[in-house]
């Protein structure tokens, strides 16, 4: 597989894990390009919006956890399928999509999130 795609996959995981676990400034410094386009409607656009959001999350929910289940790369896009566990017992399944520039830096982000329900009409896990 393309070595740039593999590097982008590795950097997407490192970026997201670093930000999620409380170091968003460092994550942006290491992995984000000149611009950062944000499509999540509850996060301000740009680098500062990303940093502010994850700093607030770290302050309010320091005991959260994230597990990376799948990492998929194609061209300049990387998708992360994750399982998030929060201190209040809530669990979420997420899909995050990152677009990389030609220098291997993240420049755009989309995501979807769904709370894991207490029961399901089928026997299949969301993970």
Protein Blocks (a to p, Z undefined) as FASTA:
>chain_A
ZZklmmmmmmmmmmmmmmmnopamlmmmmmpcfbdcdfbfkbcedjklmmmmmmmmmmmm
mmbccddfbdcdehjbccdddddddfkopacdddddddddfkopafbdcdddddddfbdf
bfbdfZZ
